[in-house]
Amino acid sequence: MQNHTNAQAVLPDDAPSPITTPTRAAWLAVLSVAVGSFALVTTEFLPVGLLPSIAAELGVTEGIAGMMVTVPGLVAAFAAILVTIGVGKTDRRYVIWGLTATLIASNLIVALSHSYPLVLAGRALLGIGVGGFWAIGGALGNRLVPEASAARATSIIFAGISLGTVAGVPAGAMIGEMVGWRMAFFTASAVSLLVLAAQMWLLPRLPTTSALTFGQLPALLRVQKARLGMLATLLIFIGQFAAYTYVTPFLSQVAGLSAKTISVLLLIYGAAGFVGNLIGGWAVARSVKNSLIATGVIMGLSAAAMPLFGATAAGATVLIVIWGLAFGMMPISVQTWMFKAAPDAMESGGAVFVATAQISLASGALVGGVSVDHLGVSSAMVVGGVFALAMAAVIAAWARDDGKPLAKLHAVH
């Protein structure tokens, strides 16, 4: 393993940085975490582009197959808290290695399984990696580089999310269409193995002098504005994933599009999300409240309109682009609201926020699946749209911009 000499990298998390310019080794370490976030997003949402073929081969309905998104989300909600507390003062590089290893095992179990319950067991293992990573890995940017470069490092790590949405999910769908859905999971496992090797080579020692306790968790919930943000998170994530989890069956069954065309549309969706993330950054700098309202309205109307105007290739493409823009605005709008509401509480409550987001994601996939199995695939689009519009209504009715400056993003680490 590479022996790093970057002094910043081996300091405890509460020590000041003695240097001001990041070394090349520090940026490579940041990149290894960013690639890890890419692998996580790709793996978490891989079933979205493969749902019809998975359901057909394993002999389950598409609504039941959607549990492949629900199960890891539910497990991740608990893992965000339990892993963060359970690892105590363990060197964070070892924690990251272990969480990345769960991706390898999860993808292999799914790829080799011919029993749907075993597939869900593999996806549950993924949930441990997802929840633990977002509660710990997202905060490593300010540990790996000096404070002056921390914001850039954090943005690089979270860029893996956008890249996973833009390239990972449609790439998985294309691999599945060409050589089968199992090969898509084998490929994801191979990528995760390379990520783990890079992290073992590049990540320096990351000791910590503090450990989160259960008593610190409720801090975020004591802040009224933060509670409103949690409600907004719940509604918008349920809306997004009630519809997005079943967008591939909708495009196939209702719009009558081929698997190859759907892969292209998923790529367009991800690219629009990347642009939406940039728009969201501009919007929250002006008004976080209005940014949240716009996100809910745009997402809600575009998703709910899919059954009416998305039955043709042209209509589906237009709505997918609009929906993708809202999807890109969603995380930065929600997170900025939360960090403005309670910047101090987020240091101890970040795990609670991650847990809320994951429960909402899982609930959305579950609600959408029940709707698909009982009312048809188009109903999931409407249900998702209603939840997103409900978030916009809640924020419009009860929220206010108080003019406080944007707080620096901190998460539990």
Secondary structure by P-SEA (a helix, b strand, c coil): cccccccccccccccccccccccaaaaaaaaaaaaaaaaaaaaaccccccaaaaaaaacccccccaaaaaaaaaaaaaaacaaaaaaccccaaaaaaaaaaaaaaaaaaaaacccaaaaaaaaaaaaaaaaaaaacccccccccccccaaaaaaaaaaaaaaaaaacaaaaaaaaaacccaaaaaaaaaaaaaaaaaaaaacccbbbbcccccccccccccccaaaaaaaaaaaaaaaaaaacccaaaaaaaccccccaaaaaaaaaaaaaaaaaaaaaaaaaaaccaaaaaaaaaaaaaaaaaacccccccaaaaaaaaaaaaaaaaacaaaaaaaaaaaccccccccaaaaaaaaaaaaaaaaaaaaaaaacccaaaaaaaaaaaaaaaaaaaaccccccccccccccccc
